[in-house]
Amino acid sequence: MDLTITHTSNGGEHVLVLAGEIDAFTGPQLKERLLPLVNQPDVRSVAVDLTAVEYMDSTGIGIFVAAMKACRQTGCRLVVERLSPRVERLFRLTGLYERIVPRKGESDEWRNDLRPM
Amino acid sequence: MTDYDLEEQYARLLRDYREGKGEAQLYGAQQLGKQLLARNVSPEELADLHGRALERLGPVPEFVRESFQILTEIMIEYGNAYRSIHSWRSRHQQLESEIAVASAMQQALLPQRLPSCPGVDVGLVSVPAKQMSGDYYDFVCHDSHRFSLAIADITGKGIPAAMCMSMLKYAIDGLGEMELGPADILRHLNNVVERNLDPSMFVTMVYGRYDAAVHRFCYATAGHEPGFLYRRAEDRFYDLEGRGAALGIAPGSTYEEREVALEPGDCLILLTDGVTERKVGRAYFQREELVSYLQGEVGAPAQEMANRLYRRLLLLSQFELPDDYTMIILRRT
């Protein structure tokens, strides 16, 4: 199955809406879009909407880990939103959830936190 | 065989064919084709050979002779493609043999023997999806009744995962000598992985220590798929949960230690996500379904149970192993 990425932006705020599956085959496609984006100096925030992602494996988590580490250098804010239960479980299991999914009502000042767990 | 002999043989084949077209001549042509390939005769040389062989059989009309120039020119393009495939094939063979060596080295990093402690029976099945595995496991015997074990899944497969595995192995060996608890071992490993790995790679792991004198298993997990604890008295499976980020995600992560006590007949089942992540038809396999498979095999000796589960799960995904598969079973006898 394929992965489609829809990219919209408003000033320095970018949104990627993903649909399909994220695995070893489609992962490179996401990596090539997400990593250059968070490294751009004029990009203030990137929100990734995972509503239509039915399946994701550890390749996908690896891409978000790399993007999160890059954000720590650039100061870009990366959030992942609207996860399906299966994908949410993977984010929680690996310990990425607390670092990349904002809690309800959290302010825009929220930064990708690499604090120890 | 000289080029002249080859030309001679080719001309003879053509002559025989002209005099009596039959299966024998066609078979002869197939055999000659194999010889030509073995001698790396290029397509343009072959067109030329055909032209010269025709000349030997008698006068060739001028236009037929000239037409061979067209054929030769065209065949030069085929010849270029043929030569690049040839060089690609030899590079491929070289890579294959390097991977075979790397795969053997990787196998040498894995323990060759299972721990044997009184009162606990250990089973293991670990099968890579490709030549190189991203799954790692280790057993270290401390004394006659205590051993440590690690089970880990490295993101990705192939050579990068294998290189990461050797790093993990040496780090664990070094830490093993320091008599640290599972949580401290993971804390140290997290720093090693975080510092030395590509930012998109990470490792999930369960590290535990079994003491067969008291039948207690003390463990810590780093983002790893939870294992199972089977309680025979209740005939029930529990998730072997733990909290802690996968290795390599964030610097300074800490891990919590948990401990379970095993009664006779109780089992611990540790696994990598290659066991649980599979598609059955168009649906994804659920953890609850795995429990029903475990339920069916519990009670058998640990190795037999691990073997049977592997066969049944492989059958379920129609003998395709999409990901590296590792399962460790500890059973208190």
Interface residues (C-beta under 8 A of the other chain):
Chain A: A24 K31 Y55 D57 S58 T59 I61 G62 I63 V65 A66 K69 A70 R86 L93 T94 G95 L96 R99 L114 R115 P116 M117
Chain B: D153 T155 G156 K157 D198 P199 S200 M201 F202 T204 A222 G223 H224 E225 P226 R243 G244 A245 A246 G248 I249 A250 P251 G252 S253 T254 D273 E277 Y284 D323
